[in-house]
């Protein structure tokens, strides 16, 4: 069974696993969205030349919150997954 995936691309393997499993497909799509949001936050912050702490001060939150956002590790989001 595992030999079937040797030489396959990761994308092909994921597609095969999620084709018939709607729940897994939805989870993957949500995670991709979380990753995209996290990457956008990092890119915008760096474009403005801000540290996580400086951004946190601007939006009245803690640096740890910015770090979690950038890691895509918000507990609220993970619980919804």
N, C-alpha and C positions, 0 to 999 in steps of 0.2 A: 504494500500500500504506500509506504513512504517513498519507495523508488519511483513512483509515479510522478513525484514532484521534483526530482533531481533534474536540473537543467531548465526548469520552468522559472519564469520571472516571478518576483514577489507579487506583482500586480495580477498576473494570471492566476496564481495560487489563491490570492485573496478573492478574486472575482469568482473562482470556482466555489470557494467555501461560502460566499455570500449570495450566490445566485438563487439558491433555493431556501435560504434562511433569511426571511424578511427582518426578523429581530436583530440578527447580527449585522445585516446590511445597514439598518437604521443606526445602530451603535457606531459603526464605522463612519457613516456620514456625519454624525454628531461630533465624533472625535476629530474628523477632518476640519469641521467648522471651528472647533475650539482651537485647533492648531493654527488655522488661518488668522483668527482673531489675535491669538498670542503673538504671532509673527508680525502682524500689523502694529500692535502696541509697541513692540520692540523697535521696529523700523521707524515709526513716527517719533518715538522718544529719542532715538539716536540721531535722527535727522535734525532735531531741535537742539542737539548737544546736551541733553539732560541726563542726569543720573537718575536711578530709581528713586532715590531719596528726594531729589529736587522735584520730580514729577509728583511724588506723594504729597509733598508740601503744597504744591499748586492746587491739587484736587482735594486737599484736606483729608488725607488718609495716611496709612502707615506704609513704610517702605516694604514691609513684608507682604502687604496686600498687592503691591505692584509686582513683586517677585512671583507670587502665586499666579497672578494674571498672566505674566510672561511665560510661566511654565505650563500654563493651561491646567493648573491643578486646583481650581476652585472646588471646595467640597460640595457646594450647592450644585455645581454642574455635574460632578461625578455621581452624586446621589441620584440625579435625574437619569443618568445613563443606566 
